[in-house]
Amino acid sequence: MSDKPRGSGYFAVICSAVLLAALWSSFYVDLANIPREWLVRAWLFFAALVLLYWGGHRIADGEKGDTRVGQDTINLVIGILGATVALLELLKRGK
């Protein structure tokens, strides 16, 4: 198994395309009119999809009987939780 799987590259390219599309649309959409609740819901939906895919992939490819949690998984979950807390804090301060 590779330390740099192709799936990581595809994921990075797709996320970059989404971010560029968001940047491009920010010039045409008044961001103040987007409800904060929808930003949180969109982020939580995206985070849930990433974790579901990650977990399903790890379950399918992992060794049977091995219930250890790897460092990559810990890093991903902590990163998503950190981003979620930061987003919630930013939205709370914007009131």
N, CA, C and O atoms as a GROMACS GRO file, in nm:
protein
  380
    1MET      N    1   0.085  -0.119   0.000
    1MET     CA    2   0.000   0.000   0.000
    1MET      C    3   0.089   0.124   0.000
    1MET      O    4   0.190   0.129   0.070
    2SER      N    5   0.052   0.222  -0.076
    2SER     CA    6   0.132   0.343  -0.092
    2SER      C    7   0.100   0.446   0.016
    2SER      O    8  -0.012   0.454   0.065
    3ASP      N    9   0.202   0.524   0.051
    3ASP     CA   10   0.180   0.635   0.144
    3ASP      C   11   0.114   0.753   0.073
    3ASP      O   12   0.061   0.843   0.137
    4LYS      N   13   0.116   0.750  -0.061
    4LYS     CA   14   0.058   0.858  -0.140
    4LYS      C   15  -0.039   0.799  -0.242
    4LYS      O   16  -0.009   0.794  -0.361
    5PRO      N   17  -0.156   0.755  -0.196
    5PRO     CA   18  -0.251   0.693  -0.288
    5PRO      C   19  -0.308   0.794  -0.387
    5PRO      O   20  -0.320   0.913  -0.357
    6ARG      N   21  -0.344   0.746  -0.505
    6ARG     CA   22  -0.400   0.832  -0.609
    6ARG      C   23  -0.528   0.900  -0.564
    6ARG      O   24  -0.558   1.012  -0.604
    7GLY      N   25  -0.604   0.830  -0.481
    7GLY     CA   26  -0.729   0.887  -0.431
    7GLY      C   27  -0.707   1.020  -0.360
    7GLY      O   28  -0.790   1.110  -0.368
    8SER      N   29  -0.595   1.031  -0.289
    8SER     CA   30  -0.564   1.158  -0.220
    8SER      C   31  -0.545   1.270  -0.322
    8SER      O   32  -0.587   1.383  -0.299
    9GLY      N   33  -0.481   1.238  -0.432
    9GLY     CA   34  -0.461   1.339  -0.536
    9GLY      C   35  -0.592   1.381  -0.599
    9GLY      O   36  -0.616   1.500  -0.620
   10TYR      N   37  -0.678   1.283  -0.631
   10TYR     CA   38  -0.810   1.315  -0.688
   10TYR      C   39  -0.891   1.401  -0.591
   10TYR      O   40  -0.955   1.498  -0.630
   11PHE      N   41  -0.886   1.363  -0.463
   11PHE     CA   42  -0.960   1.438  -0.362
   11PHE      C   43  -0.910   1.582  -0.354
   11PHE      O   44  -0.991   1.675  -0.347
   12ALA      N   45  -0.779   1.601  -0.356
   12ALA     CA   46  -0.722   1.736  -0.349
   12ALA      C   47  -0.762   1.818  -0.471
   12ALA      O   48  -0.793   1.936  -0.459
   13VAL      N   49  -0.760   1.756  -0.590
   13VAL     CA   50  -0.797   1.828  -0.712
   13VAL      C   51  -0.944   1.866  -0.709
   13VAL      O   52  -0.979   1.979  -0.745
   14ILE      N   53  -1.030   1.777  -0.666
   14ILE     CA   54  -1.174   1.806  -0.658
   14ILE      C   55  -1.200   1.918  -0.557
   14ILE      O   56  -1.277   2.010  -0.586
   15CYS      N   57  -1.137   1.910  -0.440
   15CYS     CA   58  -1.155   2.016  -0.340
   15CYS      C   59  -1.103   2.150  -0.392
   15CYS      O   60  -1.163   2.254  -0.366
   16SER      N   61  -0.992   2.148  -0.463
   16SER     CA   62  -0.939   2.272  -0.520
   16SER      C   63  -1.036   2.332  -0.621
   16SER      O   64  -1.055   2.453  -0.625
   17ALA      N   65  -1.097   2.246  -0.703
   17ALA     CA   66  -1.195   2.294  -0.802
   17ALA      C   67  -1.315   2.356  -0.732
   17ALA      O   68  -1.367   2.459  -0.776
   18VAL      N   69  -1.360   2.293  -0.624
   18VAL     CA   70  -1.474   2.347  -0.548
   18VAL      C   71  -1.438   2.482  -0.487
   18VAL      O   72  -1.518   2.576  -0.490
   19LEU      N   73  -1.318   2.492  -0.432
   19LEU     CA   74  -1.275   2.620  -0.372
   19LEU      C   75  -1.261   2.729  -0.477
   19LEU      O   76  -1.298   2.844  -0.452
   20LEU      N   77  -1.208   2.695  -0.593
   20LEU     CA   78  -1.197   2.794  -0.700
   20LEU      C   79  -1.335   2.837  -0.749
   20LEU      O   80  -1.356   2.955  -0.778
   21ALA      N   81  -1.430   2.744  -0.757
   21ALA     CA   82  -1.567   2.778  -0.795
   21ALA      C   83  -1.630   2.869  -0.690
   21ALA      O   84  -1.702   2.963  -0.725
   22ALA      N   85  -1.603   2.843  -0.563
   22ALA     CA   86  -1.655   2.929  -0.457
   22ALA      C   87  -1.594   3.068  -0.466
   22ALA      O   88  -1.663   3.168  -0.449
   23LEU      N   89  -1.464   3.074  -0.492
   23LEU     CA   90  -1.398   3.204  -0.508
   23LEU      C   91  -1.459   3.280  -0.626
   23LEU      O   92  -1.494   3.397  -0.612
   24TRP      N   93  -1.472   3.215  -0.738
   24TRP     CA   94  -1.530   3.278  -0.858
   24TRP      C   95  -1.672   3.327  -0.830
   24TRP      O   96  -1.707   3.439  -0.867
   25SER      N   97  -1.753   3.245  -0.764
   25SER     CA   98  -1.892   3.284  -0.739
   25SER      C   99  -1.901   3.398  -0.637
   25SER      O  100  -1.999   3.471  -0.634
   26SER      N  101  -1.798   3.412  -0.552
   26SER     CA  102  -1.802   3.517  -0.450
   26SER      C  103  -1.800   3.657  -0.512
   26SER      O  104  -1.840   3.754  -0.447
   27PHE      N  105  -1.755   3.668  -0.637
   27PHE     CA  106  -1.757   3.797  -0.704
   27PHE      C  107  -1.896   3.832  -0.756
   27PHE      O  108  -1.922   3.949  -0.786
   28TYR      N  109  -1.984   3.735  -0.766
   28TYR     CA  110  -2.116   3.756  -0.824
   28TYR      C  111  -2.231   3.741  -0.724
   28TYR      O  112  -2.344   3.778  -0.754
   29VAL      N  113  -2.202   3.686  -0.608
   29VAL     CA  114  -2.305   3.664  -0.507
   29VAL      C  115  -2.270   3.747  -0.384
   29VAL      O  116  -2.155   3.750  -0.341
   30ASP      N  117  -2.369   3.814  -0.330
   30ASP     CA  118  -2.347   3.890  -0.207
   30ASP      C  119  -2.342   3.792  -0.092
   30ASP      O  120  -2.444   3.735  -0.052
   31LEU      N  121  -2.222   3.772  -0.038
   31LEU     CA  122  -2.202   3.670   0.065
   31LEU      C  123  -2.279   3.701   0.193
   31LEU      O  124  -2.309   3.610   0.271
   32ALA      N  125  -2.311   3.827   0.215
   32ALA     CA  126  -2.387   3.863   0.334
   32ALA      C  127  -2.530   3.810   0.330
   32ALA      O  128  -2.596   3.798   0.433
   33ASN      N  129  -2.577   3.776   0.210
   33ASN     CA  130  -2.714   3.726   0.196
   33ASN      C  131  -2.725   3.575   0.216
   33ASN      O  132  -2.836   3.521   0.219
   34ILE      N  133  -2.612   3.506   0.230
   34ILE     CA  134  -2.616   3.362   0.252
   34ILE      C  135  -2.642   3.338   0.401
   34ILE      O  136  -2.566   3.385   0.486
   35PRO      N  137  -2.749   3.266   0.433
   35PRO     CA  138  -2.778   3.240   0.575
   35PRO      C  139  -2.666   3.158   0.641
   35PRO      O  140  -2.616   3.063   0.582
   36ARG      N  141  -2.629   3.196   0.760
   36ARG     CA  142  -2.522   3.127   0.834
   36ARG      C  143  -2.556   2.980   0.856
   36ARG      O  144  -2.467   2.895   0.855
   37GLU      N  145  -2.684   2.952   0.877
   37GLU     CA  146  -2.725   2.814   0.902
   37GLU      C  147  -2.689   2.725   0.783
   37GLU      O  148  -2.651   2.609   0.800
   38TRP      N  149  -2.702   2.780   0.661
   38TRP     CA  150  -2.673   2.702   0.541
   38TRP      C  151  -2.524   2.677   0.528
   38TRP      O  152  -2.484   2.571   0.478
   39LEU      N  153  -2.442   2.770   0.570
   39LEU     CA  154  -2.297   2.748   0.569
   39LEU      C  155  -2.259   2.633   0.662
   39LEU      O  156  -2.180   2.546   0.625
   40VAL      N  157  -2.316   2.633   0.781
   40VAL     CA  158  -2.286   2.526   0.877
   40VAL      C  159  -2.338   2.393   0.824
   40VAL      O  160  -2.269   2.292   0.832
   41ARG      N  161  -2.460   2.392   0.770
   41ARG     CA  162  -2.517   2.268   0.717
   41ARG      C  163  -2.434   2.214   0.601
   41ARG      O  164  -2.410   2.093   0.593
   42ALA      N  165  -2.390   2.301   0.513
   42ALA     CA  166  -2.309   2.257   0.399
   42ALA      C  167  -2.176   2.199   0.447
   42ALA      O  168  -2.131   2.095   0.398
   43TRP      N  169  -2.113   2.267   0.543
   43TRP     CA  170  -1.987   2.216   0.595
   43TRP      C  171  -2.007   2.081   0.664
   43TRP      O  172  -1.930   1.988   0.639
   44LEU      N  173  -2.108   2.068   0.748
   44LEU     CA  174  -2.132   1.942   0.817
   44LEU      C  175  -2.163   1.829   0.720
   44LEU      O  176  -2.121   1.715   0.741
   45PHE      N  177  -2.236   1.859   0.614
   45PHE     CA  178  -2.265   1.759   0.511
   45PHE      C  179  -2.135   1.713   0.444
   45PHE      O  180  -2.113   1.593   0.428
   46PHE      N  181  -2.052   1.807   0.405
   46PHE     CA  182  -1.924   1.775   0.342
   46PHE      C  183  -1.836   1.694   0.437
   46PHE      O  184  -1.779   1.593   0.396
   47ALA      N  185  -1.825   1.736   0.562
   47ALA     CA  186  -1.742   1.666   0.659
   47ALA      C  187  -1.793   1.524   0.682
   47ALA      O  188  -1.714   1.430   0.692
   48ALA      N  189  -1.925   1.507   0.690
   48ALA     CA  190  -1.983   1.374   0.709
   48ALA      C  191  -1.953   1.284   0.589
   48ALA      O  192  -1.920   1.167   0.606
   49LEU      N  193  -1.964   1.339   0.467
   49LEU     CA  194  -1.933   1.259   0.348
   49LEU      C  195  -1.787   1.214   0.347
   49LEU      O  196  -1.757   1.098   0.316
   50VAL      N  197  -1.696   1.304   0.382
   50VAL     CA  198  -1.554   1.269   0.386
   50VAL      C  199  -1.529   1.158   0.488
   50VAL      O  200  -1.459   1.062   0.458
   51LEU      N  201  -1.585   1.172   0.606
   51LEU     CA  202  -1.563   1.072   0.710
   51LEU      C  203  -1.629   0.938   0.676
   51LEU      O  204  -1.573   0.833   0.706
   52LEU      N  205  -1.747   0.941   0.614
   52LEU     CA  206  -1.812   0.817   0.572
   52LEU      C  207  -1.728   0.745   0.467
   52LEU      O  208  -1.710   0.623   0.475
   53TYR      N  209  -1.679   0.818   0.369
   53TYR     CA  210  -1.595   0.757   0.266
   53TYR      C  211  -1.467   0.702   0.329
   53TYR      O  212  -1.429   0.588   0.303
   54TRP      N  213  -1.402   0.783   0.410
   54TRP     CA  214  -1.277   0.743   0.473
   54TRP      C  215  -1.297   0.616   0.556
   54TRP      O  216  -1.221   0.521   0.544
   55GLY      N  217  -1.400   0.617   0.639
   55GLY     CA  218  -1.427   0.501   0.725
   55GLY      C  219  -1.462   0.376   0.645
   55GLY      O  220  -1.412   0.268   0.674
   56GLY      N  221  -1.547   0.392   0.544
   56GLY     CA  222  -1.584   0.278   0.462
   56GLY      C  223  -1.464   0.220   0.389
   56GLY      O  224  -1.449   0.098   0.379
   57HIS      N  225  -1.378   0.307   0.338
   57HIS     CA  226  -1.258   0.262   0.268
   57HIS      C  227  -1.165   0.188   0.364
   57HIS      O  228  -1.110   0.084   0.328
   58ARG      N  229  -1.148   0.241   0.483
   58ARG     CA  230  -1.061   0.176   0.582
   58ARG      C  231  -1.118   0.041   0.626
   58ARG      O  232  -1.042  -0.054   0.644
   59ILE      N  233  -1.249   0.032   0.642
   59ILE     CA  234  -1.311  -0.095   0.681
   59ILE      C  235  -1.294  -0.198   0.570
   59ILE      O  236  -1.261  -0.314   0.597
   60ALA      N  237  -1.315  -0.156   0.446
   60ALA     CA  238  -1.306  -0.249   0.333
   60ALA      C  239  -1.163  -0.297   0.309
   60ALA      O  240  -1.142  -0.413   0.273
   61ASP      N  241  -1.064  -0.209   0.329
   61ASP     CA  242  -0.926  -0.244   0.299
   61ASP      C  243  -0.845  -0.290   0.420
   61ASP      O  244  -0.732  -0.338   0.405
   62GLY      N  245  -0.901  -0.277   0.539
   62GLY     CA  246  -0.826  -0.310   0.660
   62GLY      C  247  -0.820  -0.459   0.686
   62GLY      O  248  -0.894  -0.538   0.628
   63GLU      N  249  -0.730  -0.496   0.775
   63GLU     CA  250  -0.716  -0.635   0.814
   63GLU      C  251  -0.827  -0.672   0.912
   63GLU      O  252  -0.864  -0.593   0.998
   64LYS      N  253  -0.879  -0.794   0.897
   64LYS     CA  254  -0.984  -0.840   0.988
   64LYS      C  255  -0.928  -0.853   1.129
   64LYS      O  256  -0.815  -0.899   1.148
   65GLY      N  257  -1.007  -0.813   1.225
   65GLY     CA  258  -0.967  -0.825   1.364
   65GLY      C  259  -0.877  -0.713   1.413
   65GLY      O  260  -0.847  -0.705   1.532
   66ASP      N  261  -0.833  -0.627   1.324
   66ASP     CA  262  -0.746  -0.515   1.363
   66ASP      C  263  -0.833  -0.395   1.395
   66ASP      O  264  -0.888  -0.332   1.304
   67THR      N  265  -0.845  -0.363   1.523
   67THR     CA  266  -0.933  -0.253   1.564
   67THR      C  267  -0.856  -0.128   1.606
   67THR      O  268  -0.912  -0.038   1.669
   68ARG      N  269  -0.728  -0.123   1.572
   68ARG     CA  270  -0.650  -0.004   1.606
   68ARG      C  271  -0.695   0.115   1.523
   68ARG      O  272  -0.744   0.100   1.411
   69VAL      N  273  -0.678   0.233   1.580
   69VAL     CA  274  -0.707   0.357   1.507
   69VAL      C  275  -0.572   0.415   1.464
   69VAL      O  276  -0.486   0.441   1.547
   70GLY      N  277  -0.556   0.435   1.333
   70GLY     CA  278  -0.429   0.483   1.280
   70GLY      C  279  -0.413   0.633   1.296
   70GLY      O  280  -0.510   0.706   1.316
   71GLN      N  281  -0.288   0.678   1.285
   71GLN     CA  282  -0.257   0.819   1.300
   71GLN      C  283  -0.320   0.904   1.191
   71GLN      O  284  -0.364   1.015   1.217
   72ASP      N  285  -0.326   0.852   1.067
   72ASP     CA  286  -0.390   0.927   0.958
   72ASP      C  287  -0.536   0.956   0.990
   72ASP      O  288  -0.585   1.066   0.965
   73THR      N  289  -0.605   0.859   1.046
   73THR     CA  290  -0.746   0.877   1.080
   73THR      C  291  -0.761   0.978   1.193
   73THR      O  292  -0.849   1.064   1.189
   74ILE      N  293  -0.676   0.968   1.291
   74ILE     CA  294  -0.680   1.065   1.402
   74ILE      C  295  -0.657   1.206   1.350
   74ILE      O  296  -0.727   1.299   1.388
   75ASN      N  297  -0.557   1.222   1.262
   75ASN     CA  298  -0.528   1.354   1.205
   75ASN      C  299  -0.647   1.408   1.126
   75ASN      O  300  -0.680   1.526   1.138
   76LEU      N  301  -0.711   1.324   1.047
   76LEU     CA  302  -0.825   1.368   0.967
   76LEU      C  303  -0.941   1.412   1.056
   76LEU      O  304  -0.998   1.519   1.036
   77VAL      N  305  -0.976   1.330   1.154
   77VAL     CA  306  -1.089   1.362   1.241
   77VAL      C  307  -1.062   1.487   1.323
   77VAL      O  308  -1.150   1.572   1.336
   78ILE      N  309  -0.941   1.501   1.377
   78ILE     CA  310  -0.906   1.620   1.454
   78ILE      C  311  -0.909   1.744   1.365
   78ILE      O  312  -0.955   1.850   1.408
   79GLY      N  313  -0.861   1.730   1.242
   79GLY     CA  314  -0.865   1.843   1.148
   79GLY      C  315  -1.007   1.887   1.117
   79GLY      O  316  -1.036   2.006   1.114
   80ILE      N  317  -1.096   1.792   1.094
   80ILE     CA  318  -1.236   1.825   1.065
   80ILE      C  319  -1.303   1.886   1.187
   80ILE      O  320  -1.379   1.982   1.174
   81LEU      N  321  -1.278   1.831   1.304
   81LEU     CA  322  -1.335   1.889   1.425
   81LEU      C  323  -1.282   2.031   1.448
   81LEU      O  324  -1.357   2.120   1.486
   82GLY      N  325  -1.153   2.051   1.426
   82GLY     CA  326  -1.094   2.184   1.443
   82GLY      C  327  -1.155   2.284   1.346
   82GLY      O  328  -1.185   2.397   1.384
   83ALA      N  329  -1.171   2.243   1.221
   83ALA     CA  330  -1.232   2.332   1.122
   83ALA      C  331  -1.377   2.363   1.157
   83ALA      O  332  -1.424   2.475   1.136
   84THR      N  333  -1.448   2.265   1.211
   84THR     CA  334  -1.588   2.286   1.249
   84THR      C  335  -1.597   2.386   1.365
   84THR      O  336  -1.681   2.476   1.363
   85VAL      N  337  -1.512   2.368   1.464
   85VAL     CA  338  -1.512   2.461   1.578
   85VAL      C  339  -1.475   2.601   1.532
   85VAL      O  340  -1.536   2.699   1.575
   86ALA      N  341  -1.376   2.612   1.445
   86ALA     CA  342  -1.336   2.744   1.394
   86ALA      C  343  -1.449   2.809   1.316
   86ALA      O  344  -1.474   2.928   1.332
   87LEU      N  345  -1.518   2.732   1.232
   87LEU     CA  346  -1.631   2.786   1.156
   87LEU      C  347  -1.742   2.833   1.250
   87LEU      O  348  -1.797   2.942   1.231
   88LEU      N  349  -1.774   2.755   1.348
   88LEU     CA  350  -1.879   2.793   1.444
   88LEU      C  351  -1.839   2.920   1.520
   88LEU      O  352  -1.923   3.007   1.543
   89GLU      N  353  -1.712   2.931   1.557
   89GLU     CA  354  -1.664   3.050   1.630
   89GLU      C  355  -1.671   3.173   1.540
   89GLU      O  356  -1.713   3.280   1.585
   90LEU      N  357  -1.630   3.159   1.415
   90LEU     CA  358  -1.638   3.271   1.321
   90LEU      C  359  -1.781   3.318   1.300
   90LEU      O  360  -1.808   3.438   1.295
   91LEU      N  361  -1.872   3.224   1.288
   91LEU     CA  362  -2.012   3.259   1.268
   91LEU      C  363  -2.072   3.322   1.393
   91LEU      O  364  -2.156   3.411   1.384
   92LYS      N  365  -2.029   3.276   1.510
   92LYS     CA  366  -2.079   3.332   1.635
   92LYS      C  367  -2.031   3.477   1.651
   92LYS      O  368  -2.107   3.562   1.697
   93ARG      N  369  -1.909   3.504   1.613
   93ARG     CA  370  -1.854   3.639   1.626
   93ARG      C  371  -1.914   3.734   1.525
   93ARG      O  372  -1.914   3.856   1.547
   94GLY      N  373  -1.966   3.681   1.416
   94GLY     CA  374  -2.020   3.766   1.311
   94GLY      C  375  -2.159   3.820   1.341
   94GLY      O  376  -2.212   3.898   1.262
   95LYS      N  377  -2.219   3.780   1.452
   95LYS     CA  378  -2.355   3.825   1.483
   95LYS      C  379  -2.359   3.969   1.520
   95LYS      O  380  -2.466   4.023   1.549
   0.00000   0.00000   0.00000
